[in-house]
Amino acid sequence: VKITCYLTVPRQYEMCHLPNSINIPLENLERDIQRIEELSEGRKPVFCLCRRGIFSVEATRIIKEAIQRGESPNIYSVYNIRGGLESWAGNVDPEFPKY
C-alpha cells in the first residue's frame, strides 16, 4: 500500500491521474503536508508525481526536508516518480491518457 501524490493543479488532475492518487498542488504542499502524513500512517511510502517530473522533484525535496527537520514524523519515506505521467504513459501504460 502506498500514497501517490499528484502535484499539479486540480484541472490537470481531473483530466488524467493514476487511480487512488491524491491531488495536492505543489503550491499548497507545505500547507497540506499534514494530509500526506495522515494518509501515510507512519508506514506507507509516498510517491510524488506530476506531468513531466519537474514539480515532483521539488515536492520530494520539500517532504524529505520536513522529515529531516522532524516536522513530519509520520511520513515513512518519499520517492519521486521520474519523468512523471509522460514517462509512465511511455514506459508502463501506453494507453494512459495524456493532456
N, C-alpha and C positions, 0 to 999 in steps of 0.2 A: 504494500500500500504506500502511496506517495501523494505529494501535493504538487500539482503543476500550476504555476502562477503565470498567467498570461499578462504581459505588462504594457499593452497598448491601450488606446482609448476605447471606450465601450463600443463605439460604432464599428471599429475593426474587429473587436471580439465577436460582435453579433454576426459579422459577415462570415467568419470561419474561426474555429478554435478546436483544440483537442477535447474529446469528451472528458467530462469530470474535472476540467480545469477551472480555476477561479480567475476573475479579472480584477487586477489592481493596477491601474495605470502607474507608470514609473513616477510621475509627478506626485502621486499620493502614497508612494511606498513607505516612506519614513513615518508618515502619519498612521498608516494602516498596517504596519508590521505586526501589530498585536493579533490581527486576524490570522495571519500566517502562523504565528506562534500557537494560537489556539488550535488550529487545524492540524498542525504538526504533532501536537500532543507529546512533544519531547522524544519522539521515536520515528516519525515518518520523514524521510528526506524530502527536501523542497527542490523542485526543478524549475528554473526560470526560463521563460520562453517569450519570444516576440516574433515579429515578421521575418527579420533578417539576422537577428542575433546581436544587434547593437545595444538595444535597451536592456537585454537580458544580461549582458556583460556588466553593465553598470549596476543593475539590481543585485546580481550575485555579489559584487563588491560591497554594496551597502549592507546587505544582510550579513555577510561574513564579518564586516567591521562591527556591526551591532552585537553579534555573537561574541567576538573577541573582547568587546568592552563590557560584556556581562549584561547587556540591556535586553537580550532575547535568549534567556537560558533554555527556553523550551523548544528552540529550533535545533534539531538534531544535526542536520547537515544541509548544505545548499550546493547546487550544481547548475551550471549554465548549459543549456542545450544549444550547442554551437551551430551557427548558421540559421537558427530559427525555423519558422514554419516552411520557408522556402527550401531549406535543406531537408527537412522532414518529408516534404512532398516529393523531392527528387530522389531521396535515398531509402525512405521507409514505405511511404504510401503514395505512389504516383497519381492515384485518383483523388487525393485530398484536394479540396477546393482551394484556390488561390485568389487573392484580390489584388 
